Amino acid sequence: MNKRLDHALKQVRTLSDAEQEAAADILLEYIDAQKAGTWLTAAQVAEIERRLSNPMPPASDEDVAELFDRLAR
């Protein structure tokens, strides 16, 4: 095992059970993404697929300008 990964796992072992679960979830999501060839979670992929199946019309130039104006405030 890589020394850095071994060090990280030792640190994870010092965390609470809930924090260990969260760390494991992150690591497993990373591994799943590597296998799938994507960096998105399954939920993110599902959301993209949902949005692509029901596309909205593109924003007008005026809509985009209004958004940028609001964000700049």
C-alpha positions in Angstrom: 0.0 0.0 0.0 1.1 3.5 -0.8 2.6 5.2 2.3 0.4 8.3 1.9 -2.8 6.2 1.7 -1.7 4.1 4.7 -1.2 7.4 6.6 -4.6 8.6 5.6 -6.3 5.4 6.6 -4.6 5.6 10.0 -6.0 9.1 10.4 -9.5 7.9 9.4 -9.3 5.2 12.1 -9.1 7.9 14.7 -12.4 9.4 13.7 -15.8 8.7 15.0 -17.9 5.9 13.4 -20.0 8.5 11.6 -16.9 10.3 10.3 -15.4 7.0 9.2 -18.6 6.2 7.3 -18.4 9.6 5.5 -14.7 9.1 4.6 -15.5 5.6 3.3 -18.4 7.0 1.2 -16.1 9.6 -0.4 -13.4 7.0 -1.1 -15.9 4.5 -2.6 -17.5 7.3 -4.7 -14.0 8.1 -6.0 -13.3 4.4 -6.8 -16.7 4.0 -8.5 -16.0 7.1 -10.6 -12.7 5.7 -11.7 -14.3 2.5 -12.8 -17.0 4.3 -14.7 -14.6 6.8 -16.2 -16.4 9.8 -14.8 -16.0 12.1 -11.8 -19.7 12.5 -11.2 -21.7 10.6 -8.6 -24.5 8.4 -9.6 -27.0 11.0 -8.3 -25.3 13.7 -10.4 -25.4 11.5 -13.5 -29.1 10.8 -12.9 -29.8 14.5 -12.6 -28.0 15.3 -15.9 -29.9 12.5 -17.6 -33.2 13.8 -16.2 -32.4 17.3 -17.4 -31.3 16.2 -20.8 -34.5 14.2 -21.3 -36.6 17.3 -20.7 -34.5 20.2 -22.1 -35.4 23.8 -21.4 -35.1 26.5 -24.1 -31.8 28.3 -24.1 -31.6 31.6 -22.2 -31.8 34.8 -24.1 -29.0 37.3 -24.2 -31.2 39.5 -22.0 -31.7 36.7 -19.4 -28.0 36.1 -19.2 -27.2 39.8 -18.8 -29.8 40.1 -16.1 -28.3 37.1 -14.2 -24.8 38.6 -14.4 -26.1 41.9 -13.2 -27.8 40.2 -10.2 -24.6 38.2 -9.4 -22.4 41.4 -9.6 -24.4 43.1 -6.9 
